[in-house]
Amino acid sequence: MRVFRCDDCGHKMKFFGKSCGKCHLEKRSLQRGSTWVMILLAVVVVVGIAARLRFFQG
Ligand SMILES: [Zn+2]
């Protein structure tokens, strides 16, 4: 899965991995798969907490 383009050379980078496969420029944080995994986990946790709060408040 290649969704991000390198800022420097325009190479389509893999979703995971922390640098461009062609020029080895370090990716920005938003271009890293791990960042999105973290964001997704945070959303799941927040939604879980919100659902619990609603449950307890009736
Ligand atoms: Zn590059």
N, CA, C, O and the ligand as a Tripos MOL2 file, in Angstrom:
@<TRIPOS>MOLECULE
protein
  233   231    59     0     0
PROTEIN
NO_CHARGES

@<TRIPOS>ATOM
      1 N           0.8400   -1.1960    0.0000 N.3       1 MET1
      2 CA          0.0000    0.0000    0.0000 C.3       1 MET1
      3 C           0.8780    1.2500    0.0000 C.2       1 MET1
      4 O           1.6290    1.4870    0.9460 O.2       1 MET1
      5 N           0.7810    2.0490   -1.0670 N.am      2 ARG2
      6 CA          1.6080    3.2470   -1.1630 C.3       2 ARG2
      7 C           0.6970    4.4570   -1.2790 C.2       2 ARG2
      8 O           0.0400    4.6610   -2.3000 O.2       2 ARG2
      9 N           0.6670    5.2610   -0.2150 N.am      3 VAL3
     10 CA         -0.2830    6.3790   -0.1920 C.3       3 VAL3
     11 C           0.3710    7.7470   -0.1360 C.2       3 VAL3
     12 O          -0.2560    8.7410   -0.5010 O.2       3 VAL3
     13 N           1.6160    7.8210    0.3130 N.am      4 PHE4
     14 CA          2.2610    9.1230    0.4620 C.3       4 PHE4
     15 C           3.3830    9.3000   -0.5450 C.2       4 PHE4
     16 O           4.0800    8.3480   -0.8960 O.2       4 PHE4
     17 N           3.5460   10.5250   -1.0020 N.am      5 ARG5
     18 CA          4.6480   10.8430   -1.8980 C.3       5 ARG5
     19 C           5.7530   11.5370   -1.1180 C.2       5 ARG5
     20 O           5.4880   12.3340   -0.2180 O.2       5 ARG5
     21 N           6.9770   11.2290   -1.4670 N.am      6 CYS6
     22 CA          8.1300   11.8470   -0.8260 C.3       6 CYS6
     23 C           8.1690   13.3410   -1.1390 C.2       6 CYS6
     24 O           7.9370   13.7440   -2.2790 O.2       6 CYS6
     25 N           8.4610   14.1580   -0.1340 N.am      7 ASP7
     26 CA          8.5580   15.6080   -0.3250 C.3       7 ASP7
     27 C           9.6940   15.9720   -1.2650 C.2       7 ASP7
     28 O           9.6180   16.9530   -2.0050 O.2       7 ASP7
     29 N          10.7290   15.1810   -1.2240 N.am      8 ASP8
     30 CA         11.9540   15.5110   -1.9380 C.3       8 ASP8
     31 C          11.9700   15.0130   -3.3740 C.2       8 ASP8
     32 O          12.2220   15.7870   -4.2980 O.2       8 ASP8
     33 N          11.7010   13.7190   -3.5700 N.am      9 CYS9
     34 CA         11.8530   13.1360   -4.9060 C.3       9 CYS9
     35 C          10.5300   12.7130   -5.5380 C.2       9 CYS9
     36 O          10.5060   12.3210   -6.7040 O.2       9 CYS9
     37 N           9.4230   12.7860   -4.7870 N.am     10 GLY10
     38 CA          8.1270   12.4250   -5.3400 C.3      10 GLY10
     39 C           7.8830   10.9310   -5.4300 C.2      10 GLY10
     40 O           6.8570   10.5030   -5.9580 O.2      10 GLY10
     41 N           8.8010   10.1410   -4.9270 N.am     11 HIS11
     42 CA          8.6610    8.6930   -4.9190 C.3      11 HIS11
     43 C           7.4680    8.2930   -4.0530 C.2      11 HIS11
     44 O           7.2690    8.8460   -2.9720 O.2      11 HIS11
     45 N           6.6760    7.3310   -4.5310 N.am     12 LYS12
     46 CA          5.5610    6.8550   -3.7240 C.3      12 LYS12
     47 C           6.0970    5.9180   -2.6470 C.2      12 LYS12
     48 O           6.6520    4.8570   -2.9300 O.2      12 LYS12
     49 N           5.9110    6.3490   -1.4050 N.am     13 MET13
     50 CA          6.5010    5.6150   -0.2900 C.3      13 MET13
     51 C           5.5410    4.5790    0.2680 C.2      13 MET13
     52 O           4.3210    4.7220    0.1840 O.2      13 MET13
     53 N           6.1170    3.5430    0.8350 N.am     14 LYS14
     54 CA          5.3140    2.5440    1.5350 C.3      14 LYS14
     55 C           4.6720    3.1920    2.7500 C.2      14 LYS14
     56 O           5.1920    4.1530    3.3180 O.2      14 LYS14
     57 N           3.5100    2.6300    3.1380 N.am     15 PHE15
     58 CA          2.7790    3.1860    4.2790 C.3      15 PHE15
     59 C           3.5900    3.0580    5.5660 C.2      15 PHE15
     60 O           3.6760    3.9960    6.3590 O.2      15 PHE15
     61 N           4.1770    1.8900    5.7540 N.am     16 PHE16
     62 CA          5.0080    1.6850    6.9370 C.3      16 PHE16
     63 C           6.4740    1.9090    6.5760 C.2      16 PHE16
     64 O           6.8600    1.8460    5.4090 O.2      16 PHE16
     65 N           7.2690    2.1680    7.5880 N.am     17 GLY17
     66 CA          8.6710    2.4950    7.3400 C.3      17 GLY17
     67 C           8.8640    3.9690    7.5950 C.2      17 GLY17
     68 O           7.9450    4.7660    7.4030 O.2      17 GLY17
     69 N          10.0600    4.3370    8.0280 N.am     18 LYS18
     70 CA         10.2290    5.7270    8.4440 C.3      18 LYS18
     71 C          10.9980    6.6220    7.4990 C.2      18 LYS18
     72 O          11.2730    7.7780    7.8210 O.2      18 LYS18
     73 N          11.3510    6.1020    6.3320 N.am     19 SER19
     74 CA         12.0100    6.9720    5.3590 C.3      19 SER19
     75 C          11.6500    6.5800    3.9310 C.2      19 SER19
     76 O          11.1260    5.4940    3.6820 O.2      19 SER19
     77 N          11.9390    7.4830    3.0020 N.am     20 CYS20
     78 CA         11.6760    7.2540    1.5850 C.3      20 CYS20
     79 C          12.5360    6.0930    1.0780 C.2      20 CYS20
     80 O          13.7210    5.9980    1.3980 O.2      20 CYS20
     81 N          11.9170    5.2090    0.2780 N.am     21 GLY21
     82 CA         12.6450    4.0460   -0.2270 C.3      21 GLY21
     83 C          13.6500    4.4020   -1.3130 C.2      21 GLY21
     84 O          14.5320    3.6020   -1.6260 O.2      21 GLY21
     85 N          13.5270    5.5900   -1.8870 N.am     22 LYS22
     86 CA         14.3900    5.9740   -3.0000 C.3      22 LYS22
     87 C          15.5370    6.8750   -2.5560 C.2      22 LYS22
     88 O          16.7060    6.5860   -2.8120 O.2      22 LYS22
     89 N          15.1760    7.9910   -1.8750 N.am     23 CYS23
     90 CA         16.2230    8.9370   -1.4950 C.3      23 CYS23
     91 C          16.5440    8.8770    0.0040 C.2      23 CYS23
     92 O          17.4450    9.5610    0.4910 O.2      23 CYS23
     93 N          15.7930    8.0530    0.7100 N.am     24 HIS24
     94 CA         16.0110    7.8400    2.1510 C.3      24 HIS24
     95 C          15.8000    9.0900    3.0020 C.2      24 HIS24
     96 O          16.2950    9.1780    4.1250 O.2      24 HIS24
     97 N          15.0590   10.0520    2.4560 N.am     25 LEU25
     98 CA         14.6800   11.2120    3.2520 C.3      25 LEU25
     99 C          13.7430   10.7380    4.3550 C.2      25 LEU25
    100 O          12.8510    9.9270    4.1080 O.2      25 LEU25
    101 N          13.9400   11.2370    5.5630 N.am     26 GLU26
    102 CA         13.0650   10.8370    6.6610 C.3      26 GLU26
    103 C          11.6580   11.3700    6.4410 C.2      26 GLU26
    104 O          11.4730   12.5350    6.0870 O.2      26 GLU26
    105 N          10.6700   10.5110    6.6530 N.am     27 LYS27
    106 CA          9.2910   10.9250    6.4440 C.3      27 LYS27
    107 C           8.8480   11.9160    7.5120 C.2      27 LYS27
    108 O           9.3770   11.9460    8.6230 O.2      27 LYS27
    109 N           7.8420   12.7410    7.1340 N.am     28 ARG28
    110 CA          7.1970   13.5670    8.1400 C.3      28 ARG28
    111 C           6.3130   12.6430    8.9710 C.2      28 ARG28
    112 O           5.9480   11.5560    8.5230 O.2      28 ARG28
    113 N           5.9720   13.0780   10.1820 N.am     29 SER29
    114 CA          5.2340   12.1870   11.0880 C.3      29 SER29
    115 C           3.8950   11.7370   10.4970 C.2      29 SER29
    116 O           3.4700   10.6020   10.7130 O.2      29 SER29
    117 N           3.2360   12.6210    9.7580 N.am     30 LEU30
    118 CA          1.9330   12.2660    9.1900 C.3      30 LEU30
    119 C           2.0570   11.2770    8.0360 C.2      30 LEU30
    120 O           1.0540   10.7060    7.6060 O.2      30 LEU30
    121 N           3.2570   11.0670    7.5330 N.am     31 GLN31
    122 CA          3.4530   10.1230    6.4380 C.3      31 GLN31
    123 C           3.8210    8.7360    6.9510 C.2      31 GLN31
    124 O           4.0100    7.8030    6.1710 O.2      31 GLN31
    125 N           3.9200    8.6150    8.2670 N.am     32 ARG32
    126 CA          4.3050    7.3250    8.8450 C.3      32 ARG32
    127 C           3.0880    6.4980    9.2160 C.2      32 ARG32
    128 O           2.1610    6.9950    9.8550 O.2      32 ARG32
    129 N           3.0920    5.2510    8.8180 N.am     33 GLY33
    130 CA          1.9960    4.3560    9.1740 C.3      33 GLY33
    131 C           1.8290    4.2600   10.6700 C.2      33 GLY33
    132 O           0.7050    4.2170   11.1710 O.2      33 GLY33
    133 N           2.9500    4.2240   11.4010 N.am     34 SER34
    134 CA          2.8830    4.0610   12.8610 C.3      34 SER34
    135 C           2.1450    5.2270   13.5130 C.2      34 SER34
    136 O           1.4500    5.0430   14.5120 O.2      34 SER34
    137 N           2.2940    6.4350   12.9460 N.am     35 THR35
    138 CA          1.5800    7.6040   13.4720 C.3      35 THR35
    139 C           0.0730    7.3900   13.3580 C.2      35 THR35
    140 O          -0.6810    7.6740   14.2880 O.2      35 THR35
    141 N          -0.3510    6.8820   12.1970 N.am     36 TRP36
    142 CA         -1.7810    6.6530   11.9760 C.3      36 TRP36
    143 C          -2.3080    5.5420   12.8660 C.2      36 TRP36
    144 O          -3.4460    5.6030   13.3340 O.2      36 TRP36
    145 N          -1.4910    4.5300   13.1020 N.am     37 VAL37
    146 CA         -1.8910    3.4540   14.0140 C.3      37 VAL37
    147 C          -2.1220    4.0400   15.4040 C.2      37 VAL37
    148 O          -3.0990    3.7020   16.0720 O.2      37 VAL37
    149 N          -1.2080    4.9310   15.8410 N.am     38 MET38
    150 CA         -1.3330    5.5800   17.1470 C.3      38 MET38
    151 C          -2.6080    6.4260   17.2090 C.2      38 MET38
    152 O          -3.3410    6.3860   18.1970 O.2      38 MET38
    153 N          -2.8640    7.1930   16.1410 N.am     39 ILE39
    154 CA         -4.0610    8.0360   16.0940 C.3      39 ILE39
    155 C          -5.3140    7.1690   16.1760 C.2      39 ILE39
    156 O          -6.2560    7.4840   16.9040 O.2      39 ILE39
    157 N          -5.3120    6.0720   15.4180 N.am     40 LEU40
    158 CA         -6.4430    5.1510   15.4110 C.3      40 LEU40
    159 C          -6.6800    4.5780   16.8020 C.2      40 LEU40
    160 O          -7.8180    4.5090   17.2660 O.2      40 LEU40
    161 N          -5.6000    4.1680   17.4680 N.am     41 LEU41
    162 CA         -5.7090    3.6260   18.8250 C.3      41 LEU41
    163 C          -6.2730    4.6770   19.7750 C.2      41 LEU41
    164 O          -7.1340    4.3820   20.6040 O.2      41 LEU41
    165 N          -5.7750    5.9180   19.6440 N.am     42 ALA42
    166 CA         -6.2460    7.0060   20.5040 C.3      42 ALA42
    167 C          -7.7400    7.2280   20.2910 C.2      42 ALA42
    168 O          -8.4830    7.4250   21.2520 O.2      42 ALA42
    169 N          -8.1830    7.1960   19.0250 N.am     43 VAL43
    170 CA         -9.6080    7.3890   18.7110 C.3      43 VAL43
    171 C         -10.4320    6.2720   19.3370 C.2      43 VAL43
    172 O         -11.4840    6.5160   19.9280 O.2      43 VAL43
    173 N          -9.9400    5.0410   19.2000 N.am     44 VAL44
    174 CA        -10.6580    3.8870   19.7780 C.3      44 VAL44
    175 C         -10.7940    4.0530   21.2860 C.2      44 VAL44
    176 O         -11.8620    3.8000   21.8440 O.2      44 VAL44
    177 N          -9.7220    4.4760   21.9510 N.am     45 VAL45
    178 CA         -9.7390    4.6650   23.4090 C.3      45 VAL45
    179 C         -10.7270    5.7700   23.7870 C.2      45 VAL45
    180 O         -11.5360    5.6100   24.7000 O.2      45 VAL45
    181 N         -10.6480    6.8900   23.0720 N.am     46 VAL46
    182 CA        -11.5430    8.0290   23.3740 C.3      46 VAL46
    183 C         -12.9990    7.6420   23.1530 C.2      46 VAL46
    184 O         -13.8570    7.9560   23.9780 O.2      46 VAL46
    185 N         -13.2830    6.9620   22.0440 N.am     47 VAL47
    186 CA        -14.6600    6.5260   21.7590 C.3      47 VAL47
    187 C         -15.1200    5.5380   22.8290 C.2      47 VAL47
    188 O         -16.2700    5.5750   23.2670 O.2      47 VAL47
    189 N         -14.2190    4.6610   23.2420 N.am     48 GLY48
    190 CA        -14.5440    3.6950   24.2910 C.3      48 GLY48
    191 C         -14.9000    4.3870   25.6020 C.2      48 GLY48
    192 O         -15.8740    4.0180   26.2590 O.2      48 GLY48
    193 N         -14.1100    5.3920   25.9820 N.am     49 ILE49
    194 CA        -14.3690    6.1520   27.2120 C.3      49 ILE49
    195 C         -15.6910    6.9050   27.0910 C.2      49 ILE49
    196 O         -16.4940    6.9100   28.0240 O.2      49 ILE49
    197 N         -15.9130    7.5370   25.9500 N.am     50 ALA50
    198 CA        -17.1530    8.2980   25.7230 C.3      50 ALA50
    199 C         -18.3630    7.3690   25.8120 C.2      50 ALA50
    200 O         -19.3800    7.7250   26.4070 O.2      50 ALA50
    201 N         -18.2530    6.1890   25.2260 N.am     51 ALA51
    202 CA        -19.3570    5.2210   25.2540 C.3      51 ALA51
    203 C         -19.6350    4.8050   26.6900 C.2      51 ALA51
    204 O         -20.7960    4.6910   27.0840 O.2      51 ALA51
    205 N         -18.6020    4.5770   27.4710 N.am     52 ARG52
    206 CA        -18.7480    4.2070   28.8870 C.3      52 ARG52
    207 C         -19.4350    5.3130   29.6790 C.2      52 ARG52
    208 O         -20.3360    5.0550   30.4780 O.2      52 ARG52
    209 N         -18.9940    6.5530   29.4460 N.am     53 LEU53
    210 CA        -19.5990    7.6880   30.1610 C.3      53 LEU53
    211 C         -21.0810    7.7920   29.8500 C.2      53 LEU53
    212 O         -21.8890    8.0160   30.7510 O.2      53 LEU53
    213 N         -21.4460    7.6350   28.5920 N.am     54 ARG54
    214 CA        -22.8560    7.6980   28.2070 C.3      54 ARG54
    215 C         -23.6330    6.5680   28.8640 C.2      54 ARG54
    216 O         -24.7730    6.7480   29.2940 O.2      54 ARG54
    217 N         -23.0000    5.3960   28.9350 N.am     55 PHE55
    218 CA        -23.6620    4.2380   29.5280 C.3      55 PHE55
    219 C         -23.9820    4.4800   30.9960 C.2      55 PHE55
    220 O         -25.0730    4.1710   31.4740 O.2      55 PHE55
    221 N         -22.9770    5.0560   31.7160 N.am     56 PHE56
    222 CA        -23.1850    5.2730   33.1420 C.3      56 PHE56
    223 C         -24.1270    6.4340   33.4510 C.2      56 PHE56
    224 O         -24.7390    6.4900   34.5180 O.2      56 PHE56
    225 N         -24.2290    7.3430   32.5120 N.am     57 GLN57
    226 CA        -25.1270    8.4870   32.7300 C.3      57 GLN57
    227 C         -26.5500    8.1710   32.2730 C.2      57 GLN57
    228 O         -27.4480    9.0020   32.4100 O.2      57 GLN57
    229 N         -26.7490    7.0010   31.7460 N.am     58 GLY58
    230 CA        -28.0590    6.5720   31.2780 C.3      58 GLY58
    231 C         -28.3610    7.2100   29.9330 C.2      58 GLY58
    232 O         -29.4260    6.9750   29.3630 O.2      58 GLY58
    233 ZN         12.4030   10.4340   -1.6480 Zn       59 ZN59
@<TRIPOS>BOND
     1     1     2 1
     2     2     3 1
     3     3     4 2
     4     3     5 am
     5     5     6 1
     6     6     7 1
     7     7     8 2
     8     7     9 am
     9     9    10 1
    10    10    11 1
    11    11    12 2
    12    11    13 am
    13    13    14 1
    14    14    15 1
    15    15    16 2
    16    15    17 am
    17    17    18 1
    18    18    19 1
    19    19    20 2
    20    19    21 am
    21    21    22 1
    22    22    23 1
    23    23    24 2
    24    23    25 am
    25    25    26 1
    26    26    27 1
    27    27    28 2
    28    27    29 am
    29    29    30 1
    30    30    31 1
    31    31    32 2
    32    31    33 am
    33    33    34 1
    34    34    35 1
    35    35    36 2
    36    35    37 am
    37    37    38 1
    38    38    39 1
    39    39    40 2
    40    39    41 am
    41    41    42 1
    42    42    43 1
    43    43    44 2
    44    43    45 am
    45    45    46 1
    46    46    47 1
    47    47    48 2
    48    47    49 am
    49    49    50 1
    50    50    51 1
    51    51    52 2
    52    51    53 am
    53    53    54 1
    54    54    55 1
    55    55    56 2
    56    55    57 am
    57    57    58 1
    58    58    59 1
    59    59    60 2
    60    59    61 am
    61    61    62 1
    62    62    63 1
    63    63    64 2
    64    63    65 am
    65    65    66 1
    66    66    67 1
    67    67    68 2
    68    67    69 am
    69    69    70 1
    70    70    71 1
    71    71    72 2
    72    71    73 am
    73    73    74 1
    74    74    75 1
    75    75    76 2
    76    75    77 am
    77    77    78 1
    78    78    79 1
    79    79    80 2
    80    79    81 am
    81    81    82 1
    82    82    83 1
    83    83    84 2
    84    83    85 am
    85    85    86 1
    86    86    87 1
    87    87    88 2
    88    87    89 am
    89    89    90 1
    90    90    91 1
    91    91    92 2
    92    91    93 am
    93    93    94 1
    94    94    95 1
    95    95    96 2
    96    95    97 am
    97    97    98 1
    98    98    99 1
    99    99   100 2
   100    99   101 am
   101   101   102 1
   102   102   103 1
   103   103   104 2
   104   103   105 am
   105   105   106 1
   106   106   107 1
   107   107   108 2
   108   107   109 am
   109   109   110 1
   110   110   111 1
   111   111   112 2
   112   111   113 am
   113   113   114 1
   114   114   115 1
   115   115   116 2
   116   115   117 am
   117   117   118 1
   118   118   119 1
   119   119   120 2
   120   119   121 am
   121   121   122 1
   122   122   123 1
   123   123   124 2
   124   123   125 am
   125   125   126 1
   126   126   127 1
   127   127   128 2
   128   127   129 am
   129   129   130 1
   130   130   131 1
   131   131   132 2
   132   131   133 am
   133   133   134 1
   134   134   135 1
   135   135   136 2
   136   135   137 am
   137   137   138 1
   138   138   139 1
   139   139   140 2
   140   139   141 am
   141   141   142 1
   142   142   143 1
   143   143   144 2
   144   143   145 am
   145   145   146 1
   146   146   147 1
   147   147   148 2
   148   147   149 am
   149   149   150 1
   150   150   151 1
   151   151   152 2
   152   151   153 am
   153   153   154 1
   154   154   155 1
   155   155   156 2
   156   155   157 am
   157   157   158 1
   158   158   159 1
   159   159   160 2
   160   159   161 am
   161   161   162 1
   162   162   163 1
   163   163   164 2
   164   163   165 am
   165   165   166 1
   166   166   167 1
   167   167   168 2
   168   167   169 am
   169   169   170 1
   170   170   171 1
   171   171   172 2
   172   171   173 am
   173   173   174 1
   174   174   175 1
   175   175   176 2
   176   175   177 am
   177   177   178 1
   178   178   179 1
   179   179   180 2
   180   179   181 am
   181   181   182 1
   182   182   183 1
   183   183   184 2
   184   183   185 am
   185   185   186 1
   186   186   187 1
   187   187   188 2
   188   187   189 am
   189   189   190 1
   190   190   191 1
   191   191   192 2
   192   191   193 am
   193   193   194 1
   194   194   195 1
   195   195   196 2
   196   195   197 am
   197   197   198 1
   198   198   199 1
   199   199   200 2
   200   199   201 am
   201   201   202 1
   202   202   203 1
   203   203   204 2
   204   203   205 am
   205   205   206 1
   206   206   207 1
   207   207   208 2
   208   207   209 am
   209   209   210 1
   210   210   211 1
   211   211   212 2
   212   211   213 am
   213   213   214 1
   214   214   215 1
   215   215   216 2
   216   215   217 am
   217   217   218 1
   218   218   219 1
   219   219   220 2
   220   219   221 am
   221   221   222 1
   222   222   223 1
   223   223   224 2
   224   223   225 am
   225   225   226 1
   226   226   227 1
   227   227   228 2
   228   227   229 am
   229   229   230 1
   230   230   231 1
   231   231   232 2
@<TRIPOS>SUBSTRUCTURE
     1 MET1         2 RESIDUE 1 A MET
     2 ARG2         6 RESIDUE 1 A ARG
     3 VAL3        10 RESIDUE 1 A VAL
     4 PHE4        14 RESIDUE 1 A PHE
     5 ARG5        18 RESIDUE 1 A ARG
     6 CYS6        22 RESIDUE 1 A CYS
     7 ASP7        26 RESIDUE 1 A ASP
     8 ASP8        30 RESIDUE 1 A ASP
     9 CYS9        34 RESIDUE 1 A CYS
    10 GLY10       38 RESIDUE 1 A GLY
    11 HIS11       42 RESIDUE 1 A HIS
    12 LYS12       46 RESIDUE 1 A LYS
    13 MET13       50 RESIDUE 1 A MET
    14 LYS14       54 RESIDUE 1 A LYS
    15 PHE15       58 RESIDUE 1 A PHE
    16 PHE16       62 RESIDUE 1 A PHE
    17 GLY17       66 RESIDUE 1 A GLY
    18 LYS18       70 RESIDUE 1 A LYS
    19 SER19       74 RESIDUE 1 A SER
    20 CYS20       78 RESIDUE 1 A CYS
    21 GLY21       82 RESIDUE 1 A GLY
    22 LYS22       86 RESIDUE 1 A LYS
    23 CYS23       90 RESIDUE 1 A CYS
    24 HIS24       94 RESIDUE 1 A HIS
    25 LEU25       98 RESIDUE 1 A LEU
    26 GLU26      102 RESIDUE 1 A GLU
    27 LYS27      106 RESIDUE 1 A LYS
    28 ARG28      110 RESIDUE 1 A ARG
    29 SER29      114 RESIDUE 1 A SER
    30 LEU30      118 RESIDUE 1 A LEU
    31 GLN31      122 RESIDUE 1 A GLN
    32 ARG32      126 RESIDUE 1 A ARG
    33 GLY33      130 RESIDUE 1 A GLY
    34 SER34      134 RESIDUE 1 A SER
    35 THR35      138 RESIDUE 1 A THR
    36 TRP36      142 RESIDUE 1 A TRP
    37 VAL37      146 RESIDUE 1 A VAL
    38 MET38      150 RESIDUE 1 A MET
    39 ILE39      154 RESIDUE 1 A ILE
    40 LEU40      158 RESIDUE 1 A LEU
    41 LEU41      162 RESIDUE 1 A LEU
    42 ALA42      166 RESIDUE 1 A ALA
    43 VAL43      170 RESIDUE 1 A VAL
    44 VAL44      174 RESIDUE 1 A VAL
    45 VAL45      178 RESIDUE 1 A VAL
    46 VAL46      182 RESIDUE 1 A VAL
    47 VAL47      186 RESIDUE 1 A VAL
    48 GLY48      190 RESIDUE 1 A GLY
    49 ILE49      194 RESIDUE 1 A ILE
    50 ALA50      198 RESIDUE 1 A ALA
    51 ALA51      202 RESIDUE 1 A ALA
    52 ARG52      206 RESIDUE 1 A ARG
    53 LEU53      210 RESIDUE 1 A LEU
    54 ARG54      214 RESIDUE 1 A ARG
    55 PHE55      218 RESIDUE 1 A PHE
    56 PHE56      222 RESIDUE 1 A PHE
    57 GLN57      226 RESIDUE 1 A GLN
    58 GLY58      230 RESIDUE 1 A GLY
    59 ZN59       233 GROUP 0 **** ****
